[in-house]
Amino acid sequence: VKLGRRQLKMIHLIENIWKANANMNSLNSDSATSTRSRETSVAATLGGALSLGKTVAVCSLVWKKRKTGPQLILCSPCMVLRWKHELSRYDDFNVNVASRDFRSYHSCDVLLCDYAA
């Protein structure tokens, strides 16, 4: 998948946020004054007008992180098919859509889940 300038900027922004989170957690766990490690969580939400490439940018990030464990994408019910279509454009991606059968989820790279599931 070829990414445009906007998608690359989005990916760079989110990766910097994740790096800041990792650095913050490292500082908290190395602190001599801390009696126990404090885990800090940092997240990012992409928003904006239609057709900016947000879905493609997030798909690329999820593809890069797939080897670290299953990734969860939570979306509105009407967007599940859109996400599945976009994720199908990436090679070597095992995508499951959430259902009531939870046994198959451990073997997927991405779990698509709508709010109702």
Secondary structure, 3 states (H helix, E strand, C coil): CCCCHHHHHHHHHHHHHHHHHHHHHHHHHHCCCCCCCCCCCCCCCCCCCCCCCHHHHHHHHHHHHHHHCCEEEEECHHHHHHHHHHHCCCCCCCEEECCCCHHHHHHCCEEEEECCC
